[in-house]
Amino acid sequence: MTGLSGLVSAEALEALAGKPETVLLDIRLPADGGRAAFEEAHIPGAVFSDYAADGWRQRVGQVPGLLPEADHLARLFGALGIAPGSQIILIPLGASANDFAAAARACWTLRLAGHAGVAILDGGTRGWQAAGKPVESGPGATIKACAPYPIRWKPGLRALAEDVIEALDQGSPLVDARNASYFAGREKAPEARIAGHIPGARSRDYTSLFDPGTGRLLPRAALDAAFAEIHGQPVIHYCNTGHTAALNWFVLSEILGETARLYDGSMTEWTQDPARPVATA
């Protein structure tokens, strides 16, 4: 069963909750209160995963946001009760584009690992509550741990530095998810060697695709318009650490059905090699 993809509504979640193959996975950032906030109020039946502490990303040297090793992800997925047939609904808080990006990065990781059935709850926990749906307190559902997940890397979703170089040579589009200050080189991530952006990249601030008033992505027509000039082309998304760019990847790949890759190393990795070009403007 392939099952879920893209966004699911609160009503769809209600219909799926309680089924043995459904995993409601609350991805909560430390900035949003982490486990303590989850235990205060979460969707009934959800289990908690700490985006930072559980290791959805790994640090290697000066690069903090890389894809973890297969063995780590296999153990993590199994410990969260994720099996190949699971239908996973990732639940952001619904507070900001940043917390949606965590769910999008988890979605990318699961897709890359070969998992078919995964979607994100539209509006997150706050949207669920705004719709009058119940929440509960406490530690969450009992996790039925599974065997380590059989990771089968799916090609075409991850970009490495050499893929970015090839895209530059071929004129394929690169999309920078950071704000204008980072793109222009007025700011940089602490781990980046220098400020700026990859030459030729298009700036598409990930927050411009999210409505903080509703906790949801913009309507599909607006999302489509945001990427109109690159439809039908293979796209590589990047940011500082492969986090915020995951939201742009999710929109283009999971909502609009385009071919898109995420460069998880992003500018913190790209700038470690002085031979790689960096532009400011």
C-alpha positions in Angstrom: 0.0 0.0 0.0 1.4 3.4 -1.0 -1.2 5.6 0.6 -0.5 9.0 2.0 1.2 11.9 0.3 1.2 15.7 0.5 -1.1 17.3 3.0 -4.0 15.7 4.9 -6.9 17.5 6.5 -8.1 17.1 10.1 -11.0 15.1 8.9 -8.8 12.7 7.0 -6.6 12.3 10.1 -9.7 11.4 12.1 -10.7 8.7 9.6 -7.2 7.2 9.7 -6.5 7.5 13.5 -6.8 4.2 15.3 -6.0 2.0 12.3 -3.1 -0.3 13.1 -1.0 0.9 10.2 -1.4 4.6 11.1 1.4 6.4 12.9 0.6 10.0 14.1 4.1 11.5 14.6 4.3 14.8 16.4 7.5 16.6 15.3 8.0 19.2 17.9 11.0 21.7 17.9 12.8 22.6 21.1 12.0 26.2 20.3 8.3 25.2 20.5 8.6 23.6 23.9 9.7 20.1 22.8 8.4 17.2 24.8 7.0 19.3 27.6 4.7 21.2 25.2 3.7 17.9 23.6 2.7 16.4 26.9 0.7 19.5 27.7 -1.5 19.2 24.6 -1.3 16.9 21.6 -3.6 15.1 19.2 -5.0 11.9 20.7 -3.1 8.9 19.6 0.1 10.8 18.6 3.6 9.8 19.5 6.4 12.4 20.1 9.7 12.7 18.3 12.2 15.4 19.2 13.5 16.8 15.9 16.8 17.7 17.4 17.5 15.1 20.1 16.2 12.1 18.1 18.8 12.9 15.4 16.7 13.6 12.3 19.8 15.4 11.1 23.5 14.9 12.0 26.4 17.2 12.4 29.7 16.4 10.6 32.4 18.8 11.4 31.2 22.3 10.6 28.1 21.0 8.7 25.2 20.6 11.2 22.3 19.4 9.0 23.3 16.4 7.1 21.3 13.2 6.4 22.1 10.7 9.2 23.6 7.3 8.4 21.2 4.5 7.4 21.8 2.5 10.6 20.7 5.4 12.8 17.6 6.1 10.8 16.7 2.3 10.7 16.8 2.3 14.5 15.0 5.6 14.9 12.1 4.6 12.6 11.8 1.2 14.3 11.8 2.8 17.8 8.9 5.1 16.6 6.9 2.2 15.4 7.4 2.8 11.7 7.3 -0.2 9.5 7.3 -0.4 5.7 3.5 -0.5 5.6 3.0 2.3 8.0 0.9 5.3 7.0 2.6 8.2 8.7 1.0 11.6 9.4 3.6 14.1 10.5 2.2 16.7 12.8 3.8 20.1 13.1 2.7 22.6 15.8 1.3 24.9 13.1 2.9 27.9 14.6 5.4 29.0 12.0 7.1 28.2 8.7 10.1 27.0 10.7 8.2 24.3 12.5 6.5 23.2 9.3 10.0 22.9 7.8 10.9 20.4 10.5 7.9 18.2 9.4 8.9 18.7 5.7 12.5 17.7 6.5 11.2 14.5 8.2 9.0 13.8 5.2 12.0 14.2 2.9 14.0 11.8 5.1 11.3 9.2 5.1 10.8 9.5 1.3 14.5 9.2 0.8 14.7 6.1 3.0 12.2 4.5 0.7 9.0 5.0 2.7 5.9 5.5 0.6 3.0 6.5 2.9 3.8 9.8 4.5 1.9 13.2 4.7 1.8 16.3 6.8 -1.3 17.5 8.8 -2.5 20.7 7.2 -2.5 23.4 9.9 -0.8 21.1 12.5 -1.9 20.8 16.1 -3.1 24.4 16.3 -5.2 24.0 13.1 -6.6 20.9 14.6 -7.6 22.8 17.7 -9.0 25.7 15.7 -11.3 23.2 14.0 -12.7 22.3 17.4 -11.0 18.9 17.5 -9.9 17.5 20.9 -6.4 17.3 22.3 -5.1 15.3 25.3 -2.3 15.7 27.8 0.2 13.1 29.0 3.1 11.1 27.4 1.2 10.2 24.2 0.3 6.9 22.7 2.2 3.7 23.6 4.7 3.1 20.9 4.7 -0.4 19.4 8.3 -0.6 18.5 9.2 -2.4 15.3 12.4 -4.0 13.9 14.9 -1.6 12.5 13.5 -0.2 9.3 14.9 -1.7 6.0 16.3 1.5 4.5 16.3 1.5 0.7 17.6 4.9 -0.5 15.4 6.4 -3.2 17.4 8.1 -6.0 16.6 11.6 -7.2 15.7 13.2 -3.9 19.0 14.2 -2.5 21.6 16.5 -4.0 25.3 16.5 -3.1 27.8 19.2 -3.7 28.9 17.6 -7.0 25.3 17.6 -8.1 25.1 21.3 -7.5 28.2 21.8 -9.5 26.7 19.8 -12.3 23.5 21.9 -12.1 25.6 25.1 -12.4 27.3 23.7 -15.5 24.0 22.7 -17.1 22.1 25.8 -16.1 19.6 23.9 -14.0 17.7 26.0 -11.5 18.8 26.3 -7.9 16.4 27.8 -5.3 17.7 29.5 -2.1 15.1 29.3 0.7 16.8 31.9 3.0 15.7 35.5 3.5 17.1 38.4 1.4 19.7 39.3 4.0 21.4 35.9 3.8 21.0 35.7 0.1 22.7 39.0 -0.4 25.5 38.1 1.9 24.7 40.6 4.8 24.3 37.6 7.2 25.6 34.1 7.3 25.1 31.0 9.4 27.8 30.6 12.1 29.2 27.4 10.5 29.4 28.9 7.0 32.9 30.1 6.0 31.7 33.1 4.1 28.4 34.8 3.4 26.5 34.8 0.1 24.6 32.5 -2.2 25.4 29.9 -4.9 25.8 31.8 -8.2 22.7 31.8 -10.4 20.3 30.7 -7.6 16.8 32.1 -7.4 15.7 33.6 -4.0 12.5 32.1 -2.7 12.2 32.8 1.0 10.5 29.8 2.5 8.4 32.0 4.9 6.7 33.6 1.8 4.9 30.2 1.2 3.4 30.0 4.6 0.5 31.9 6.2 1.2 32.4 9.9 -2.4 33.5 10.5 -3.7 30.0 9.7 -0.6 27.9 10.3 -1.0 26.6 6.7 0.8 26.8 3.4 -0.6 29.2 0.9 -3.4 28.0 -1.4 -2.2 25.8 -4.2 -2.6 28.5 -6.9 -0.3 30.8 -5.0 2.3 28.0 -4.5 2.1 27.2 -8.2 2.7 30.9 -9.1 5.7 31.1 -6.7 7.6 28.6 -8.8 6.0 29.3 -12.2 9.3 30.2 -13.9 10.9 26.8 -13.1 8.0 24.4 -13.7 9.0 21.3 -15.6 12.7 21.6 -14.7 14.8 19.6 -12.2 15.3 21.8 -9.2 17.8 21.7 -6.3 16.7 23.5 -3.1 19.1 24.7 -0.5 19.4 27.0 2.5 21.9 27.1 5.4 21.5 23.6 6.8 18.9 21.8 4.7 16.1 22.7 7.2 14.1 25.6 5.8 14.7 24.5 2.2 12.8 21.3 3.0 9.6 23.4 3.0 10.3 24.6 -0.5 11.2 21.0 -1.5 7.9 19.8 0.0 5.8 22.4 -1.9 7.5 21.6 -5.3 7.7 17.8 -4.9 4.8 16.8 -2.7 2.2 19.5 -3.5 3.0 20.4 -7.1 4.4 17.1 -8.3 7.6 18.5 -9.7 11.1 16.9 -9.8 13.0 18.4 -6.9 16.1 17.5 -4.8 17.2 18.9 -1.4 20.9 19.8 -0.9 21.1 19.0 2.8 24.7 20.2 3.1 23.5 23.6 1.8 25.6 26.8 2.4 27.4 25.5 5.5 28.9 22.6 3.5 29.2 24.5 0.2 31.3 27.3 1.6 33.8 24.9 3.3 35.6 24.5 0.0 37.1 27.8 -1.1 37.1 26.5 -4.7 33.3 26.5 -4.8 31.9 29.9 -6.0 29.8 32.2 -3.8 28.1 35.3 -5.0 26.7 38.3 -3.2 24.1 40.7 -4.6 
